C-alpha cells in the first residue's frame, strides 16, 4: 500500500515562492516516475511537472517552465516542487502521484493561493 502526503502550500503574494513536499510510504517509490499535478477551481486536474525514477529526466508544462523545479530524494521517499515567480493563475490544489497517475493514490493535496 502506498500513501502520498503533500505539504508546503499556503498563501503567497504574486512573485513569491513556495516549496511543496510529497512524502511517500512504500518500497516502490524509487522505481517510478513521479509527478506534481494541480487542480484549479472549475478546471480539470493537470500535470505540471514530472521526474524520472533516477531524477535525470524532467518535464514541465509550458505554463510553469522556467519557474518551477521538480526534484526527488529516493533515500527519503520524497518529491519536491520549488515554485518561484508565482502568479495568481498558479492558484490550485497541488497533488503528487505516479505518472501515469494511480487513482487510488490521490492524497488530499496542498492548497496554493497566490493573491495580493
C-alpha positions in Angstrom: 0.0 0.0 0.0 1.3 3.4 -1.0 0.4 6.7 0.7 1.3 10.1 -0.7 1.1 13.1 1.6 1.6 16.6 0.3 2.6 19.6 2.3 4.0 23.1 2.0 1.2 25.0 0.4 -0.1 28.4 1.6 -0.9 31.9 0.7 1.7 33.9 -1.1 1.8 37.2 -3.0 2.4 37.3 -6.7 6.1 36.9 -7.4 6.7 34.9 -4.3 7.9 31.4 -3.8 6.8 28.2 -2.1 8.3 24.7 -1.8 6.0 21.8 -1.9 6.9 18.4 -0.5 5.5 15.0 -1.1 6.2 12.2 1.3 5.7 8.7 0.1 5.3 5.5 2.0 6.1 2.1 0.5 9.1 0.5 -1.1 8.1 1.0 -4.7 8.6 4.8 -4.8 12.1 4.8 -6.1 11.4 2.8 -9.3 8.6 5.0 -10.7 8.3 8.4 -12.4 6.6 10.8 -10.1 4.7 13.9 -10.9 3.1 17.0 -9.4 -0.4 17.8 -10.6 -2.7 20.7 -9.8 -6.4 21.3 -10.0 -7.8 24.9 -10.0 -11.4 25.6 -9.2 -13.7 24.6 -12.1 -10.8 23.1 -14.1 -9.5 19.6 -14.7 -6.5 18.3 -12.9 -3.3 18.8 -14.9 0.2 17.5 -14.8 2.6 20.4 -14.2 5.9 18.5 -13.7 7.3 15.0 -13.7 10.6 13.4 -12.8 12.0 10.1 -13.8 12.9 7.4 -11.3 16.6 8.3 -11.3 15.9 12.1 -11.3 17.7 12.7 -14.5 14.8 13.4 -16.8 12.3 16.2 -16.0 9.3 17.6 -17.8 7.4 20.8 -17.2 4.2 22.1 -18.5 4.7 25.3 -20.6 2.8 27.3 -18.0 5.4 26.6 -15.3 8.5 26.1 -17.3 11.4 28.3 -16.0 9.6 29.0 -12.7 9.1 25.5 -11.2 11.7 22.9 -10.4 10.9 19.3 -9.5 13.4 17.1 -7.6 13.4 13.9 -5.7 15.3 12.1 -2.9 14.8 8.4 -3.2 16.6 7.7 0.0 13.9 9.8 1.8 11.0 8.9 -0.4 10.2 12.5 -1.1 9.4 14.6 -4.2 9.8 18.4 -4.0 8.4 21.2 -6.2 10.1 24.5 -5.9 7.8 27.2 -7.2 9.2 30.7 -7.9 7.7 33.8 -9.5 4.3 32.6 -8.6 1.3 34.0 -10.4 -2.4 34.2 -9.5 -3.1 31.6 -12.1 -1.0 29.1 -10.2 -3.7 29.1 -7.5 -4.8 25.5 -7.2 -4.7 22.4 -5.0 -1.4 20.6 -5.8 -1.1 16.8 -5.6 1.7 14.3 -6.2 1.2 10.9 -7.8 2.9 8.5 -10.0 3.0 9.2 -13.8 0.6 8.0 -15.1 -1.4 8.7 -12.0 -2.9 5.9 -10.0 -6.4 6.7 -8.9 -6.2 5.0 -5.5 -3.1 7.0 -4.6 -4.5 10.6 -4.8 -4.0 12.3 -1.4 -5.6 15.4 0.0 -3.3 17.7 -1.8 -2.0 21.0 -0.6 -3.6 24.4 -1.3 -1.6 27.1 -3.0 -3.1 30.5 -3.2 -1.4 33.3 -5.0 -3.0 36.6 -4.2 -2.2 40.2 -3.1 
